[in-house]
Amino acid sequence: MPSSHIQPALLRKMTVRRVLECLQEQGSLSRADLTRETGISAPTVSKIVADLLESGLLEEGEAPENSVGRPGKRVYLARDTAQVIGVVLDGHTCVVVVASLNGDIDHARSVSFPTPSGYQPLLKQLKAAVEAINSGSQARTLGIGISTPGLLNETECLFSPNLHAISHQNPARDLRQLVGIPCICMQETRALCLSERLYGSAGGSDNFAMLDLTTGLGLGIFTGGELLQGHIGLAGELGHITVDPSGRLCGCGNHGCLETLATDAALATMVSERTGRRVTAGEVIELLRTGALQAPDELNRVCEYAAIAMAATINLLNPQNAVRVRPSDVDQ
């Protein structure tokens, strides 16, 4: 009789992950609810919950007053005892936020600052922001996730067209050394893709494509329930396909890349050149909303190329769903 290759440690990790995913999807649940929803045996669920409560990943509270039958305690992802920090690096503004383990962001404690031109000043600002967030909290910070523009592999940012300061650097490693908290770095479009699947428009879909048309143009892809990485993690660089060889110089060094024509940043650049006054994408959008600015030519041009990006994505990937990230999505 062939021996099983399933390792007990791996099986336990899978069951723990299933319990955490179930709580992430449905909020607070009783142990009986978890047993029913996950299909895991009651004794195993009880043991996993006890271990997660002890580790601080879960918290426990009473059932709602209007619950039917015998009141029971419910468990949920930690809100008071543990937290995580998110860092969004961008060419113009960096944002550092703190969230409970259920994904709720505490906007009152968020920190933002103009992106420094150098790498060491950037690390200094990030260290100060993390320390400011931690100084006013009793919760334990379990980790820091960094959303990074550019091309990343497993060890460093190879090249960032819109944030040259981090090219050939390793922000996760260096920030961890400064603050003593585990850090991971993820390419910004893939980070957004994961967040859309967990909390946003993709709604748990296993096959979808997400276009980020803000500062740059990124493409995140979920296929068969897995985030598409490519051979060395560089899949999805749709924004640096040349569509106008004689066009505007891109941050990557080429001319006429799709992201120079189909993004909010491209719209801001076009409007700035016509009006002779530098405006950001956020300012342009607000002026358009209030009617203080009319920019039909610029809007039509950007929308035309955005449509080309979307059509290329749909024709190449045939996704179940397509998601477009707006500036307000990122800001929030």
Secondary structure as UniProt FT lines:
FT   HELIX           8..26
FT   STRAND          29..30
FT   HELIX           31..38
FT   HELIX           42..55
FT   STRAND          58..62
FT   TURN            65..66
FT   STRAND          73..77
FT   STRAND          82..88
FT   STRAND          93..99
FT   TURN            101..102
FT   HELIX           107..109
FT   STRAND          111..114
FT   HELIX           119..135
FT   STRAND          140..148
FT   STRAND          151..152
FT   STRAND          157..159
FT   TURN            161..162
FT   HELIX           164..166
FT   TURN            167..168
FT   HELIX           171..179
FT   STRAND          183..187
FT   HELIX           188..199
FT   TURN            201..204
FT   STRAND          208..213
FT   STRAND          217..223
FT   TURN            224..225
FT   STRAND          226..227
FT   TURN            235..236
FT   HELIX           238..240
FT   TURN            245..246
FT   TURN            251..252
FT   HELIX           258..260
FT   HELIX           264..275
FT   HELIX           281..290
FT   HELIX           296..317
FT   STRAND          321..325
FT   HELIX           327..331
//
